[in-house]
């Protein structure tokens, strides 16, 4: 994925955090959906619309986005799938009435961008940086994501820490300020 598309996905996740007043970890993705008038969440066990090899799908009908997720998977994976599908919506991948699936393999830039959105929404780098959460295990526990997703986040955090280029974008500074009380309380042991 080229850097422009990467930045767009990252910025969209920051904007989502700001717009939905997310200020603590783990991010509750269902709260985003509850606050949205045009996004509905459905369990595949109830609607049976997912092919066997898919974790999630977003279908747009009229002005409503329907996210269907495989609710029989572990909850941490379900959270990432839902965040991934939100990425498709917030990145404008679903401007036509065509379903987009979350699969086990990334096939194109849209899937990569939705993964970046989900990763950055569920595990914001500046918050992890401030909390010194650098290992996959710490990230997984703090953000309530799978160890697999946290391992990818750990790798990216190492790259970001080497660059030491924090708060260069105004939205990242806003995300930090929105999480500032949570970070302070977490560091002082008020939040376990």
Secondary structure, DSSP 8 states (H G I E B T S, - for coil): --HHHHHHHHHHHHHHHHHTT--SSS--HHHHHHH-TTEEEEEHHHH--S-TT-SEEEEEETTEEEEEE-TTS-HHHHHHHHHHHHHHHHTTTTSSS--EEE-SS--SHHHHHHHHHHHHHHS-HHHHHHHT--SHHHHHHHHT--HHHHHHHHHHHHHHHHHT--S-SHHHHHHHHHHHHHHHHHHHTS--
